[in-house]
Amino acid sequence: MTLNLKSQNQKNLLLIFTRNPELGKCKTRLAAKVGDQTALEIYTFLLAHTHAITKEAKATKEVHYSEEIWDDDIWEPAHYHKKIQSGGDLGERMSKAFSDGFEAGYKNIIIIGSDMYDLSTADLNTAFQELDKKPFVIGPAEDGGYYLLGMSKMNSGLFKNKAWGTDTVLKDSLNDLSNEDVKLLKIKNDVDHYEDIQHIKAFEPFLKKLKI
């Protein structure tokens, strides 16, 4: 029997932005070093990790696909609503997802990607708890971006005038929130480049066959 997902948690909404795992279309910066096939294998591994840490998070979950909804994949309809990202650049797509969530009546909304091996269920639950105290929560990434953004009120300015995928995103976002109360979480490493994973044991099976 399919569960009524919104009844599980009327307050918290977790947005998970993913790319459809297709050869040559995911982790392109990583693929430049390790090749398309290995990059796909690594991304598939990261998707499985994201599924594992989000499944028991204390929130309603939405998976937002980059290209098209896949019915038969790891995101079970009993636990995840499935949607398509809507908008031009990443900022527009995230803004739309947050706006829709607030309009649906959720109070605390968090967005993450699907390439965070360092992230845990406890991290997500802690972030939601922080949103009960402060209106904004940000998880800074080592590369100058962020791996998590949480809001308890809409701020559309966070999604405008950003050079997405660069090391200025975090700084520019914090400037947008200079007059707001913000909780900064621990700095974590997301996976975009070979250097992000070359010394992490979990990725050794994917890298040991490469001649780099």
C-alpha positions, 0 to 999 in steps of 0.5 A, a space after each residue: 500500500 502506498 503511504 500518504 507521504 505528506 501525512 508522515 510529516 506536515 512540517 518538514 520537506 526534503 528536496 533531493 535534486 538528482 541527475 538521471 544516471 546516464 552515460 556521459 550526462 552526469 559528473 562531467 567534471 569528474 568524467 574528464 579525469 576518470 572517464 564516462 563509465 567510471 563517473 557513471 558508476 561513481 554517481 550511481 554509488 552516490 545515488 545509493 548513498 543519498 537514498 540510504 541517508 534520506 529514507 529515514 530522515 524526519 521529513 517528506 521527501 521529493 526527488 527532483 529529476 533533471 531530465 525525466 521521471 524514472 518509475 523503476 529506480 531506487 526512489 520508491 514511490 512509498 517514500 519519495 514523491 517524484 518531480 521534474 526540475 522546472 526552470 532555466 538555470 539551477 537557481 530558477 529550478 531550486 527557487 521553484 522547488 522551494 516556492 512550491 513547497 511553501 505553497 503546499 504548506 511546509 514550514 521547513 524546507 531543505 534542499 540537497 544534491 545527490 553527490 554528498 558521501 559525507 552527509 548522514 541522516 543525523 546531519 539532515 535531522 539536525 538541519 531541520 532542528 536548526 530551522 526551528 530556531 533560525 530561518 536559514 541553515 547552510 552547509 558550506 562545501 569545501 569548494 566554496 559552494 554549499 551542500 545543503 540549504 534550508 529555509 523556513 521562509 522564502 528568500 528568492 534573492 538567494 537564487 539570483 545572480 549566482 555563478 552556479 558551480 563556482 567557488 563564489 556561491 557560498 560567499 554571495 549567498 551569505 552576502 544575500 543573508 547578511 541581515 538574517 539569522 543563519 546557522 552554518 553547519 560543518 564544512 563538508 566535501 562534495 564530489 565534483 572532481 577526481 581530487 575530491 575522492 582520490 584518498 577516500 577508501 569507499 571510492 578505491 574500487 572505482 579508481 584502482 583500475 584507472 591509470 591516472 
